Amino acid sequence: MEPIGKHQPITLPSQHRPLPLLHLLCAPYTKVEESFNLQATHDILAYGTPTRNVHARLSSTYDHFAFPGAVPRTFIGPMLLAGVSQPLVALLGGGGFEHAQLIVRAVLGCFNAVCLAVFAGAVRTAFGRAAGRWWVLLSVSQFHLMFYLGRTLPNMFAFGLTTLASAFLLPKNDAKKSQIRRRQAIGLLVFATAIFRSELAILLAATGLHLLARSQLGLRELVVVFLGAFATALAISVPVDSYFWQRPLWPELAGFYYNAVLGSSSNWGVSPWHYYFTSALPRLLVNPVCFPLMGLALYQPGTSRRVQDLVIPSLAFVAIYSIQPHKETRFIFYVVPALTAAAAVGADYVSSRWSKSIFYRLATLAIVLSVLAAFASSTLMLLLSSLNYPGGDALSQLYAITSNVTSSAPSQLLVHADVLTCMTGLTLFGQNLRNSSLGRRRSSSLLSSSSSPPPALIFDKTESDEELLRPEFWSQFDYILMEDPSLALGNWDTVGRVHGYDGIEILRPGQTSTSEPSQDEGTQGKILGQGATVAAARDAVRKYTGGWWIGPRMAPRIHIMKQVRQDDAAKGSR
């Protein structure tokens, strides 16, 4: 039998490209961390970039004036996304804006996927075709990498640039080309740092010092490249962001001052210094054999020096960044391709010795099984993660409910969305399916028998406690989306409940799921959306397993409530 990945073609790598889109379709909604770039992209698409009365027009239409966030973020990413997405949205015609959020995220996901494909090609050039194939196999089985490629986090705008930089730093067959690529890598890291994520200055410094130590780049050359790229990045970011924020601004400097100097990022939680090494990296790489494979690649004399070029700057970045008290897994996404490449070199070393001994055969088989197990684990994580967006699910269900209109229904319905709804899926793209001039649709599936279009939904996202305690505030709404229905003042009818993921449950024969409504809850609206889908799947499975079930436990998250007005109550009494 031929060694895996050495002479036999592996077909799975050619199928890795649709994976980011598969993750997008399984989990199309977003969370609050992604909101700035997504809302900004929406506003550019919907309202354009005015050249007259700029402040008045931006402040009256753009979302970031009402919800600026803790620190200002750059508009460079949203501008690029909107520019590329606009022709695709227009191509779909009148109903294109309905799918604009998916299009925008797909564009970002495809950009990051292309950058990963460039990195895969660089791994093949540096370490051989088999190593490149192992890199693809290990990468597509990593849940977080694929899941986040199309998510509009600032980190994922920087991710493509850092991935290209890592690809350019890998050795090439042409020495002159390698020198050019190193300069380009430094330039890309400078752009990623100055425009998108200031903490990448650590990775930039670690990479630059490593290149100097290896004599792969001279100090003068490094300084010249850095200054040129830095000046260019500022010349791009400062004018653009000052325009959109309507004040002189370099966003990443403001972010660095807020997070690093003031230490305000700790307000969002503090993790122990070892978190990235003991928790984040193992979850990012998923496959536990990656770590011994990295060690093997570092140990072997034939690959040690080249693998060190991958590993040392990456681990130095993670180690130094661990000093920052506030830690999140997404903050170190940038090192995943390089560390995975080191593991792929180790896997290639083992599999290429398949015929030498039973030890290498068993070791290769163990690696293959670990990849399959990691892929199965990542698939399960994708399915569970898709249940974590009750706000988006509730929005979808509300549109379905209000689509069943009569000719006497109002042309507009006013809807209040609470904090949880806004944090777990309600976006401007979702709000504007009907009431945006770009997003009006006349889909026959949503038309009543009288061919009247469904009413437009106008959303309110008030968070002020003072306002929420006023009965007249609530009286204006037709529908509300609420985590806690007791906070709504007035007479309301719960027309449905949307559930969200609440852990794993194991049910024995005869045992009732905690997500099933009790007798008292039966009158509080039926379960809608993904909660209903999980319940149906659970009931179907238990028929064939004798009543056993191991799967997601769902819990009520958002109540869809309709105001009961006097005229409606009078009609009901008749």
Beta strands, then each sheet from edge to edge (+ up, - down):
strand 1: 412-417
strand 2: 456-460
strand 3: 479-482
strand 4: 492-507
strand 5: 526-528
strand 6: 549-563
sheet 1: 2+ 1+ 3+ 6- 4+ 5+
end
